[in-house]
Amino acid sequence: MDSLRHQRPEVKEEPNLFPKEAAEGALPENRAATVLFARLLVGLIVLICAEVFSGASLGMGLWHPWTLLLTYWLYFAHFFLLTTLAVRTGRTSLSSLYLWGVLFGLYESWITKVIWSGYNGDGKFAMGHIGPYGFSEISMVFIYHPVASFILPLAVACLLCPSLRRLFPELAWLTATTWGARVVQVYLVFSFAPTMAMNSGGPVNLALNLLFAIILLLALLRLARPVLASSDGRRIVAFGRRGFAGLCVYLALLYGVGYVALRPEGRPSVGVQLFTFVFYGLAIGGLWLHRRREPLLPEAGAPVAKRELRLLRILFAVVLGLGLALSPLRKNALLYPPLVLNFVTWSLLGFLLTALSLAKGIRESFGNAETRHKTPREENAFQ
């Protein structure tokens, strides 16, 4: 095609990724404390979306030291490392956020070894193989973590802190009233609830976990309210130099120790491990192809309607209520067919979303001249 012969457009010099004023040390002490509470709140939302809705941490309990000292901070560090990079590089479209989420989900190789050796670490994959990887396990990388651990918590954060929506305007689609958004909302409810019920450990255990999570949510929401209501939500999701360096050091240690000490028998051949970097290459290449988005201008506005907050509460209540209602059936064969269908759908959706995200990046990078030279703000105005 003729468009493929065009060179990439000249891009203005990227701003410093970590400007001096973004450093945490520049904040007044009371301001820094409320930002910390907001980040802890968002981290808890990530944990709930990823570990409660899947039921992964319900067995040992959210109050277990392993959950509080390791699992929570694993999600916290991945989430804020990627949101910081997304904001600083301007890769904040919905397709870009999906690809950041794929990078998030790849921890299921080096740390947990799930996509290498199955959910139980015994080398037995739940639903067969895709080459050296598990069919259902690979859905953790390409759909579950991108959605449940990254996009969904970030969308909730944008509802709680409306100024964040200027940075991630496309996330507003998730709480819209369009036909497509309604389908996604219903699908998420009927995807999370049976999975949570299956891994709940029973209605009493699930109820105790939910009570613990809700108490923490309400406490952190109260402490974080001043900064959530401010006009500077960027400070919540974009760490400064020292904070970002701390995230990098923590994750480097986590990956190193996890790779060596956690399920060492789950490490496959060196060839399979090296092939896993192909997934990183696809995600990073797709992000490079996507164009930078600038935040919406203040006068453009990015309001959060009361309807959206009400919808959030309803969806949360329905997922938890349905999970509780189904939890007594966790060992009943009736619950297996929807779960099998869920895993199959997740995997297929993951492959589809990857292809669509890469295709969008290619179109943005090698599209026609009119599209390529449209400014980010002009583009945002029509989203």
N, C-alpha and C positions, 0 to 999 in steps of 0.2 A: 504493500500500500504506500501511496505517496507520503502519508503522514509519518510513516516510520522512518523516512529519510531525513525528516527535520531534526536538527540538533535540539538537545534539551535547552529550554530558555534560560537566559541569564537570570540569576537570582541575586537579589540584594544581599549584602553581607548579613549573615545571621547575627542576632544580638548575643551578647555574652550570656551563656546558659545560667550562670550563677552570679547575677549582679550583686554588688555589695549590699544594697538595701534589702536583698532577699535573705540575708543571713539571719539566723535566729537571734544572734547576739544584738541585732539592731532593734529588737523589740523591747518595749518596757517590760518590767518583770511581770506585772499583772496581765499584760497582753499576752506574753509568752505562755503564761499558765493556762489561759483560756484556749489558746491555740492547741496546747498539749491536750487539754480535755477533749477538744473537738477531734483531734487525730485519734485519741483513744476510742472515742465514740465510733468513728468511721471504721477503725480496726475491728471493733466488736460487731459492727454490721457486716463486715466482710466475713468474720468467723461464723456468724449466724447463717448467712446465705450459703457459705461453702460447707460448713461442718454440721450444722443443725438440720438444714433442709435435706442434706444427704444422709443424715444420721450417723456420720462417721465418728463423731466424738461423743455420741450420746451414751454408748455403752460404758465408758469409763467415767463419764460425767464432765460437764463443762467446768466444774470446780476442781477437777483432778489436776495435780501439779504439772503433769505432762502437757495438758491442754493450756494451762495458764502460763507456763514458763517456756514452752516450745512451740506448740501449734499456733497459738495466738500470734506470737511474734514472727513466725514464718509467714503468715498471711499479711501481717502488718508491714513487714519489710518489703515483701514483693510488691504489694499494692502501692505503697508510697514511692518506691523506687521507680515504678513504671508510670505513675501519674506525674511525678516530677519530670521524667524524660518526655512524656507526652506534652506537657505544658511548655517546657523549654524549647522543644523542637517544633511545636505547632502541629504535631500529628494527633489531632483531637477529633477527627471525624469519626462516625460510628464504625466505619470499616477499619480505620486505624486503631481504634480502641479494641476491636476484635483481635487484631494482630498482636497488640501489646498483651492481650489476654492469652494468646497462644504461647508467647514467651513465658508468661506466668505459669501456665499449665505444664511446661516442660520440666518443672521440678519433680514431677512424678516419675522421671527417669533417674536422675542422678542421686536424689535423696531417698525417695520411697521405693524406687525400682518397680513401681506398679506396672508401667507399660512394658517392662522387660520381663517380669516374672509373675504377673497376675496379682489380683487383689490380696490374696493370702500369702504371697511370697513363696509359693511352692512350685512355680513354673507352670501351673495349670490355669490357662486362660478361661474366662467365664463363658465366652461364646466363640471359641475358635481363634484362628490366627489371621492376621494380615501380614504375610511375610514373617518376620521375627517378632511382631508385636501383637498384642491381644486386640481382638476386634472391639469388644466393649471397653477395654481399658484405654484404647487410644482416644475414645470419646472424652476422657478426662482432659486431654490436651486440646482437642479441637472444638469442643463445645461446652463442657461443664465448667471448667475454670474460666475460660473467656467470658462466659455469661454470669455464672453464679459467684465467682470470686473477684470479678473485675467490673464488668459493665453494669450489672444489677446493683452492687453496692455503691458504685459511683453515681448511678442515676438516683438512688435514695439520698445520697449526700447532696446532690443538686436540689432535691426537694426541701431538705432541711436547711440548706444554705443557698438561697436563691441566686446570690451573686456568682456562684459557681457555674450557673447555667450559661453565663456569658462565655465561659471557656469551653463548655461542652454542649452547644445548643442542640445538636442532633439527638442527645439523650432524651429530650422532651418527647420524642416520638413514642417512647415506651409507656408513657401515661396519657397518650392521646386517645381520642375517641374514634379514630379511623377503624375500618374493618380489620386491617392488618394488625394494628396494635391490640385490638380486642382478642384476636386469635392468639397472639403471643401471650397476653395476660392469662387467658384461660389455660393455654398449654402449660405455662409455668406452674400454675396451681395443681393441675392433674399430673404433672411430672414430678414435682417435689413431694407432694403429700404421701403417695404410696411408698416412695423410696424412704422417706423419713419414718413412716410407720414400720416398714420392714426391719429397719435397723434401730428401732426405738428402745428395745429392751423391755417393752411393755408399757401400758398406759401410765402407771405410777412413776416409773423412771422418766418417761417423756415429760410428764407434768412437772416433775421436780426440775428437770433441765430447763424447761420453758420458763418456769417461775424465776429461776436463777438468772436467766438471760434477760427477762423483762425488767427485773429489779435493777440490774446493771445498766440496761438501756436508759431507764428513767433517770437514774442517778447521774449518769454521764451527760444525758441530754440537758438536765438542769444546770450542770456545771459549765457546759459548752454553749449555752444559749446566747451569752453576750457576743461571742465571736461569730456564731452562726447567723446572727441578725445583722452583722456588719456588712460593709460593702467591699471587704477585702478577703473574700473566701479563697483567693489564690494562695494565701499563706498556709492554708490548711493542707492543700494537696501538692504544693511545690516546695520541697525542702531547700534550704540554703546550702552553702558549701559544706559546712561542718556536718550538718544533718545528713546530707547526701553521702558524704564520705563515711559516716557512721553506718548507714544502711549498706553500703558496699562492703565494708569490712565485716559486718555481721553476716551478710549473705555468703561472702567468701568462706568464712569459717564454717557456716552451716553446711554449705555444699561439700566442703572438704571433709569435715567430720562425718556428715551423713553418708557420703560416698564410701568411706572406709568402714565405718562402724555399724551402719544400719543395714541389715539384711545383706551382708557381703556375698552370701551364696546366691543372691538374686542378680548379680552382675553377669551379663551375657558375654559373649566373645568380644574381643576388641573391635572387630569389624562392625558388629551390631551397634556398639557404643558410638563408634565414629559416625555411623550412618545417621544416628540421631541428630547430628549437627546439620543434616539436610533440612530438618524441620526449622531449626534456628535460621538457616539461610533463607528459607521461603518467607518466614515472618519478617525478618530484617530487610530482605529485598523488597517485600511489599510495602513496608513502611517508608523505605527510601523513595519508592516510586510515587507514593502519595504526596500531594502538595501540602505545603504549610498553610494552616488556618490561623488567622489572627482572631483574637477575642472580639466578640460583638462590642460595638461602641456603647457607652453608657446610655446615650439617648435612644438607642435602638430598643433597650429594655429586654429583660428576659424573665418576665414574671412567672411565679408559680401560683396557679389558681388553687383556691380552696378545694375545688373538685378533685385535684390531683392528690392533695394530702389525704382527703377522705378516701379516695381510691386506694392509696397506699395502706391505710389502716384496714380497709376491708379485705384486701388481698392477703395481708399478713394474718389477719384473724381467720380467714377461710383456710389458708394453708395449714395453720396450726390446729384449727378445729377439725379439719378433715384428717390430718395426721393422727390426732388423738382418737378420732372415731375409728380409724382403720387399724390402730396399733394392736388391739386384741386379736386381729387376724394375721399378725406378722408371720405365723408359722402355718397359715392356711394356704393350701394350693391355689385358692381362688385369687390370691394376690400376685401369683407368679406371672400369668399372661400379660397384665399391663406393665409389669416391670421388664419383661423380656422385650415387649414392643417399645418401651421407653429406651432401652439400651440401643436397640437397632436404629431407632429414630435419631437418637443423639449422634451416633457415629455418622450416619448419612448426612444429617444436617451439618455436622462439623466439616465434612469434606466439601459440601456445597458452599458453606460460608467462606471457607478458605479460597475456593476457586473464585467466588464473586469478589472477595476483597482484593485478590491479586489482579483480577480483570479490571476492577475500578482503578487500581494504581496504575496499570498500563495505560488505560484511557486517559488518566490525568497527566501522565508523563509524556505520552506520544499522541495526544488528541490533536484536534484541528487548532489552528492558530488562534481563533477567537476564544476557545476555551482556555488555552494555555496562557493567554495574556490577560484574562479576567483577574482582577485583584481579589484576594481572599475576602475582603469586606463586601465587594460586589456579589461574590458567590454566596456568602452568608445571608445576604439580604433576601435571597430567593429560596433559602432552605426552610 
